[in-house]
Amino acid sequence: MPLTEAGIYAAALRLIDEDGADALTMRRLATVLDANPMSLYHHVPNKEAVLRGVTRMVGAQFRTVTLEDAPWQERLRLLATDFRTLAHRHPKLMAYSFSHQPDFIQHDDPFWTALTAIVSAAGVPLPEVPEIAALIVAVVIGVLAAELNGSLHQWANLKPPGPGTDGEDGPADAAPGSTGAGTTGPGRDHMFRLVMDTLITGLEGRLVAGRNSQGAGH
């Protein structure tokens, strides 16, 4: 079968899903494709280009349910949950992208397009939409990165200092049924809902404060 750019990305994704982005090499990729390593360079210039191509390919798979008539809060929760589902579908690739590819979200990506539409529908002034959307992305990606590398689970089980904490039950993330790093479970779902509730409550409060300040100025 002749080499194609799409075929190279698909094979690279399989390797990354198995062993992580750091284990990907052009020579190993060529072996999987049963091709001469030098022939890969006719299609992609280097490993970094392969990783970017794989990230774009996975990003194009993002799908979310469109709820145009639903409250913006519900739309935002659903969008973030669908993005989380994609991250957990390819955790090793997404963990790499979160930490090594700050430009992996582009202005025409389905996720960014949907997010900015939701932020605008919430009533955020148009000049502030990109800033608010960027902050939401930063928080969601930070939480997902902590989920994927196990940090969130570890932090959620740290007991606060002070008297009366020894011997108490841990937080929801430590409950029976929670799973290891890179997977979802009842505890992780609870934590993600909590962060989205916090984001939404904060944005609601900011919008109310903005409307009140405008009213006071008239």
C-alpha positions as CSV (number, residue, x, y, z in Angstrom):
1,M,0.0,0.0,0.0
2,P,1.5,3.4,-1.0
3,L,2.4,5.8,1.8
4,T,0.1,8.7,2.4
5,E,0.2,11.5,4.9
6,A,-3.1,10.3,6.4
7,G,-1.8,6.8,6.7
8,I,1.3,8.0,8.5
9,Y,-0.7,10.0,11.0
10,A,-3.0,7.1,11.6
11,A,-0.1,4.7,12.3
12,A,1.6,7.3,14.5
13,L,-1.6,7.7,16.5
14,R,-1.7,4.0,17.2
15,L,1.9,4.0,18.4
16,I,1.2,7.1,20.6
17,D,-1.9,5.5,22.1
18,E,0.2,2.4,23.0
19,D,3.5,3.9,24.3
20,G,3.2,7.7,24.3
21,A,4.5,10.5,22.2
22,D,8.1,10.2,23.5
23,A,8.3,6.7,22.2
24,L,7.5,7.8,18.7
25,T,10.4,7.8,16.3
26,M,10.5,8.1,12.5
27,R,12.4,4.7,12.3
28,R,9.8,3.0,14.5
29,L,7.0,4.5,12.5
30,A,8.6,3.3,9.3
31,T,8.8,-0.2,10.7
32,V,5.1,-0.2,11.5
33,L,4.3,1.0,8.0
34,D,6.7,-1.5,6.5
35,A,8.5,1.3,4.7
36,N,12.0,2.7,4.3
37,P,12.5,5.4,6.9
38,M,13.7,7.9,4.3
39,S,10.5,7.5,2.3
40,L,8.6,9.1,5.2
41,Y,10.4,12.4,4.6
42,H,8.7,12.7,1.2
43,H,5.4,13.2,3.2
44,V,6.4,14.7,6.5
45,P,9.6,16.7,7.4
46,N,10.2,15.4,10.9
47,K,8.7,13.9,14.1
48,E,7.4,17.2,15.2
49,A,5.4,17.6,12.0
50,V,4.0,14.1,12.5
51,L,2.9,15.0,16.1
52,R,1.2,18.2,14.9
53,G,-0.5,16.3,12.1
54,V,-1.8,13.6,14.5
55,T,-3.1,16.3,16.8
56,R,-4.9,18.1,14.0
57,M,-6.4,14.8,12.9
58,V,-7.7,14.0,16.4
59,G,-8.9,17.5,16.8
60,A,-11.0,17.2,13.7
61,Q,-12.7,14.2,15.3
62,F,-14.2,16.5,18.0
63,R,-18.0,16.3,18.0
64,T,-20.5,17.9,20.3
65,V,-24.2,18.1,20.4
66,T,-25.6,21.4,19.4
67,L,-28.2,22.8,21.7
68,E,-29.0,26.2,20.3
69,D,-32.1,26.7,22.4
70,A,-30.6,25.5,25.7
71,P,-29.2,27.9,28.3
72,W,-25.6,28.8,27.7
73,Q,-24.7,27.1,31.0
74,E,-25.9,23.7,29.8
75,R,-24.2,24.2,26.4
76,L,-20.9,25.0,28.1
77,R,-21.1,22.0,30.3
78,L,-21.8,19.7,27.4
79,L,-19.1,21.2,25.3
80,A,-16.5,20.8,28.0
81,T,-17.6,17.2,28.7
82,D,-17.4,16.3,25.1
83,F,-13.8,17.7,24.9
84,R,-13.0,15.7,28.0
85,T,-14.3,12.6,26.3
86,L,-12.0,13.2,23.4
87,A,-9.0,13.8,25.7
88,H,-9.6,10.4,27.5
89,R,-10.0,8.7,24.2
90,H,-6.4,9.5,23.3
91,P,-4.9,10.4,26.7
92,K,-1.2,10.1,25.9
93,L,-1.5,12.3,22.8
94,M,-3.6,14.9,24.5
95,A,-1.3,15.0,27.5
96,Y,1.5,15.7,25.1
97,S,-0.5,18.3,23.2
98,F,-1.5,20.1,26.4
99,S,2.1,20.5,27.5
100,H,4.0,20.8,24.2
101,Q,1.7,22.4,21.7
102,P,0.2,25.6,22.9
103,D,-1.2,26.4,19.5
104,F,-3.0,23.1,19.1
105,I,-6.3,24.9,19.3
106,Q,-6.8,27.2,16.3
107,H,-9.4,29.8,15.6
108,D,-11.3,27.6,13.2
109,D,-11.3,24.5,15.3
110,P,-14.8,23.1,16.1
111,F,-14.2,23.3,19.8
112,W,-13.1,27.0,19.7
113,T,-15.9,27.9,17.3
114,A,-18.5,26.4,19.6
115,L,-17.0,27.8,22.8
116,T,-16.8,31.4,21.5
117,A,-20.4,31.1,20.3
118,I,-21.5,30.0,23.8
119,V,-19.5,32.8,25.5
120,S,-21.1,35.3,23.2
121,A,-24.6,33.9,23.9
122,A,-24.0,34.2,27.6
123,G,-23.9,38.0,27.2
124,V,-20.1,38.6,27.3
125,P,-19.3,41.9,25.4
126,L,-17.9,41.0,22.0
127,P,-14.4,42.5,22.6
128,E,-14.0,40.3,25.7
129,V,-15.2,37.0,24.1
130,P,-11.7,35.8,23.1
131,E,-10.3,36.6,26.5
132,I,-13.1,34.8,28.5
133,A,-13.0,31.8,26.1
134,A,-9.2,31.6,26.4
135,L,-9.5,31.5,30.2
136,I,-12.1,28.8,30.0
137,V,-9.8,26.8,27.8
138,A,-6.9,27.3,30.1
139,V,-8.9,26.0,33.1
140,V,-10.4,23.0,31.4
141,I,-7.1,22.0,29.9
142,G,-5.3,22.4,33.2
143,V,-7.9,20.1,34.9
144,L,-7.7,17.6,32.1
145,A,-3.9,17.5,32.2
146,A,-4.0,16.9,35.9
147,E,-6.5,14.1,35.4
148,L,-4.4,12.4,32.8
149,N,-1.1,12.5,34.7
150,G,-2.8,11.6,38.0
151,S,-2.1,14.9,39.8
152,L,-5.7,15.7,40.3
153,H,-6.4,12.4,42.1
154,Q,-3.3,13.0,44.4
155,W,-4.2,16.6,45.2
156,A,-7.8,15.7,45.9
157,N,-6.7,13.3,48.6
158,L,-4.5,15.7,50.4
159,K,-6.1,16.5,53.8
160,P,-6.2,20.1,54.9
161,P,-3.8,20.9,57.8
162,G,-5.2,21.5,61.2
163,P,-6.9,19.7,64.0
164,G,-9.8,17.3,63.3
165,T,-8.6,16.1,59.9
166,D,-6.9,12.8,60.9
167,G,-8.9,9.8,60.4
168,E,-11.6,11.5,58.3
169,D,-12.8,10.1,55.1
170,G,-11.0,11.5,51.9
171,P,-12.8,13.6,49.3
172,A,-15.1,12.3,46.6
173,D,-12.2,11.4,44.3
174,A,-11.0,8.8,46.8
175,A,-14.3,7.1,47.0
176,P,-14.7,3.4,46.0
177,G,-15.0,3.1,42.3
178,S,-12.4,5.8,41.5
179,T,-10.0,4.8,38.9
180,G,-6.3,5.3,38.2
181,A,-4.6,8.0,36.2
182,G,-5.7,8.5,32.7
183,T,-9.2,7.0,33.2
184,T,-12.5,8.3,34.2
185,G,-14.6,7.2,37.3
186,P,-17.2,8.6,39.7
187,G,-14.6,10.7,41.6
188,R,-13.2,12.2,38.5
189,D,-16.6,13.0,37.0
190,H,-17.5,14.7,40.3
191,M,-14.4,16.8,40.2
192,F,-15.0,17.8,36.6
193,R,-18.6,18.8,37.3
194,L,-17.3,20.8,40.2
195,V,-14.8,22.8,38.1
196,M,-17.5,23.5,35.5
197,D,-19.9,24.7,38.2
198,T,-17.3,27.0,39.5
199,L,-16.4,28.4,36.1
200,I,-20.1,29.0,35.3
201,T,-20.9,30.5,38.7
202,G,-17.9,32.9,38.3
203,L,-19.0,34.0,34.8
204,E,-22.6,34.4,35.9
205,G,-21.4,36.7,38.8
206,R,-19.2,38.7,36.5
207,L,-22.1,39.2,34.0
208,V,-24.4,40.3,36.8
209,A,-21.8,42.7,38.2
210,G,-21.3,44.2,34.7
211,R,-25.0,44.7,34.2
212,N,-25.3,46.3,37.7
213,S,-22.4,48.7,37.0
214,Q,-24.0,49.7,33.7
215,G,-27.3,50.3,35.4
216,A,-25.7,52.4,38.1
217,G,-24.0,54.6,35.4
218,H,-27.3,55.6,33.9
